[in-house]
Amino acid sequence: MPFVAPPARQRGIALLVAILLVALATVIAAALAYDNAMTARQTIATLDYNQALLVTQGTEAFAAYGLQQTYRAQPSLTDTAQPWAEPIGPLTVSPGVTLQAHLTDLQGRFNLNNLVASNGVTINAQQLVAFRRLLTLVGLSPRWADDWVNWIDKSPTPAIPGAPADSAYEEMDPPYQTPNLPVTSSSELLALPGFGRVRFERIAPYVTALPVGTPLNVCTASPYVLDAYLGHTQFSANPRQFARDRAAAGGCFPTVSEFETAYSDTMPSTSNPAGGAAGAPQTDFQQLFSQSSQWFRLTSRISSGPTRFILYTVLYRDTNGMVTPILRSDTPN
């Protein structure tokens, strides 16, 4: 039987179907290749992060050992001349993986939770005055201290005239509530209406969030924090000279006795300390300041090939010198 060619229209449809099948197969192949590539990258990223976490845990153990040894040598003193203050690295911990780390004494910063007493109601007059001064020293309005008191105290109404009430936060878009209790991160300052990132970056190096009543270590405190309590620019007028003086001292600078003398001459009055709110009686110097520390932050920078990780760990050293990791985070504050 002689061969009969299909009509031209049928040949065109067959060619179109073939083209569509090839295009579909190409799309499927590309999608599978993309999924495989993403899965491989996710796997590598997960492995790198897990490796970084293990390196951080090893660094925590090393830092804990150093803090323990420092405590055994000088249990009543924590200053920047001690070995814990020396940075680590860069060290090669395994092929392609390097580590840099350093410890920060968190008790050398102003504790935001100290503005309100442990009962959640009483304003600590000296701490409030000091925080207002610290804000002024870094170029911010002292009114943010009043707003912060309302953020952490238990009262739904402002303890300080002019500060926003709790209801003001509930009327925002989106609405949120004040914690009315001590915080665990200084970044909660960003929740104050209008505070913003720029203001936070100015104050962040000088503040922390520790348990209520944790004293300031004058041996490691910033000159700005020290002057916030003194009420004049004795140390912060020339921060570089302050750093040189502290390094030259080879130990605690200023000493507790030196700072106590300067502080007693400028101790703020508690009469009407909060612009109308009743404040606490004067707190003893020994409760406000110390020359030893229990709270530290470990910063670990791990490089694994082209990948970089920065992890932060809050370490607590108890009265026996034992060190415990309390909190790990990808952010410093």
Beta strands, then each sheet from edge to edge (+ up, - down):
strand 1: 88-94
strand 2: 97-105
strand 3: 110-111
strand 4: 207-208
strand 5: 216-217
strand 6: 289-290
strand 7: 295-304
strand 8: 307-317
strand 9: 323-329
sheet 1: 1+ 2- 7+ 8- 9+
sheet 2: 3+ 4+
sheet 3: 5+ 6+
end
